[in-house]
Amino acid sequence: MENKEITILSNIIKRRRSIFPVSYTQEEVPVEVIRQILESANYAPTHKLTEPWRFIVFRNEGKIKLGQELARLYKESTPSNQFLQKKYDSITEKAGQASCIITLNAKLHSDKIPEWEELAALACAVQNMALTAEALQVGAYWSSPGMIADLKEYLNLGEHEKCFGLFYMGYHNEESREAKRTPIDEKIKWIES
Ligand SMILES: Cc1cc2nc3c(=O)[nH]c(=O)nc-3n(C[C@H](O)[C@H](O)[C@H](O)COP(=O)(O)O)c2cc1C
């Protein structure tokens, strides 16, 4: 008998693609849908149950201001001979195109476990979000521009909190596309004796 659960899960995993703001429609992702996506994040595995994932959801004027701050940080941190006006403009444009931007933060517990384990747990949480978004037909992608290292003050993060990315989301009109991956067999070694 066909196992429906594995078929559904496998389809969602393989179908999920990073969908970028340029493809988002202007239809708003409702707060309940955002909450449903974040609820999935909360079920990620977590060593010593530190549950390090923390999120700040930017919508409406909030996301526009975040875009302006990211653009300002880009300008501030880029030598004038490397500064690109096109890139500067695209940062605020992306914030305008997205329905919401979620900052992907982690609360570190350096007395309990190393930072990489907290980051790994956050990444598991983000994958849960991405798969849930796909199942709800919401486009999303994890963005990790250099400016996130300088966002701490703007985000008012605690002493032990760190930002590891931005999760852009929006309904979209993109055709489904195949994943670009080399075969898994090239990445597995079997040892049986
Ligand atoms: C930790 C992490 C950071 C990423 N940062 C960026 C980024 O800054 N810019 C970008 O265009 N894509 C970023 N991506 C998305 C990748 O480009 C994308 O996952 C990859 O091209 C594979 O495509 P797929 O997600 O559609 O399978 C990031 C993905 C991960 C997991």
The ligand as an SDF file (V2000), in Angstrom:
LIG
                    3D

 31 33  0  0  0  0  0  0  0  0999 V2000
   22.3390   29.7230    5.3130 C   0  0  0  0  0  0  0  0  0  0  0  0
   21.8710   30.1530    3.9500 C   0  0  0  0  0  0  0  0  0  0  0  0
   22.1540   31.4410    3.5160 C   0  0  0  0  0  0  0  0  0  0  0  0
   21.7280   31.8700    2.2580 C   0  0  0  0  0  0  0  0  0  0  0  0
   22.0070   33.1470    1.8500 N   0  0  0  0  0  0  0  0  0  0  0  0
   21.6280   33.5670    0.6360 C   0  0  0  0  0  0  0  0  0  0  0  0
   21.9150   34.8880    0.1960 C   0  0  0  0  0  0  0  0  0  0  0  0
   22.4710   35.7100    0.9350 O   0  0  0  0  0  0  0  0  0  0  0  0
   21.5420   35.2420   -1.0450 N   0  0  0  0  0  0  0  0  0  0  0  0
   20.8990   34.3690   -1.8990 C   0  0  0  0  0  0  0  0  0  0  0  0
   20.5880   34.7460   -3.0330 O   0  0  0  0  0  0  0  0  0  0  0  0
   20.5650   33.1190   -1.4970 N   0  0  0  0  0  0  0  0  0  0  0  0
   20.9130   32.7080   -0.2520 C   0  0  0  0  0  0  0  0  0  0  0  0
   20.5800   31.4400    0.1720 N   0  0  0  0  0  0  0  0  0  0  0  0
   19.7350   30.5940   -0.6830 C   0  0  0  0  0  0  0  0  0  0  0  0
   20.5540   29.7460   -1.6370 C   0  0  0  0  0  0  0  0  0  0  0  0
   21.0100   30.5610   -2.6950 O   0  0  0  0  0  0  0  0  0  0  0  0
   19.6820   28.6010   -2.1880 C   0  0  0  0  0  0  0  0  0  0  0  0
   19.2520   27.7830   -1.1330 O   0  0  0  0  0  0  0  0  0  0  0  0
   20.4410   27.7560   -3.2130 C   0  0  0  0  0  0  0  0  0  0  0  0
   20.6650   28.4790   -4.3860 O   0  0  0  0  0  0  0  0  0  0  0  0
   19.6910   26.4770   -3.5790 C   0  0  0  0  0  0  0  0  0  0  0  0
   18.4260   26.7900   -4.1310 O   0  0  0  0  0  0  0  0  0  0  0  0
   17.0560   26.2670   -3.5150 P   0  0  0  0  0  0  0  0  0  0  0  0
   16.9300   26.8450   -2.1240 O   0  0  0  0  0  0  0  0  0  0  0  0
   15.9970   26.7980   -4.4410 O   0  0  0  0  0  0  0  0  0  0  0  0
   17.0890   24.7820   -3.4970 O   0  0  0  0  0  0  0  0  0  0  0  0
   21.0030   30.9860    1.4150 C   0  0  0  0  0  0  0  0  0  0  0  0
   20.7220   29.6810    1.8650 C   0  0  0  0  0  0  0  0  0  0  0  0
   21.1550   29.2710    3.1080 C   0  0  0  0  0  0  0  0  0  0  0  0
   20.8320   27.8710    3.5720 C   0  0  0  0  0  0  0  0  0  0  0  0
  1  2  1  0
  2  3  1  0
  2 30  2  0
  3  4  2  0
  4  5  1  0
  4 28  1  0
  5  6  2  0
  6  7  1  0
  6 13  1  0
  7  8  2  0
  7  9  1  0
  9 10  1  0
 10 11  2  0
 10 12  1  0
 12 13  2  0
 13 14  1  0
 14 15  1  0
 14 28  1  0
 15 16  1  0
 16 17  1  0
 16 18  1  0
 18 19  1  0
 18 20  1  0
 20 21  1  0
 20 22  1  0
 22 23  1  0
 23 24  1  0
 24 25  2  0
 24 26  1  0
 24 27  1  0
 28 29  2  0
 29 30  1  0
 30 31  1  0
M  END
$$$$
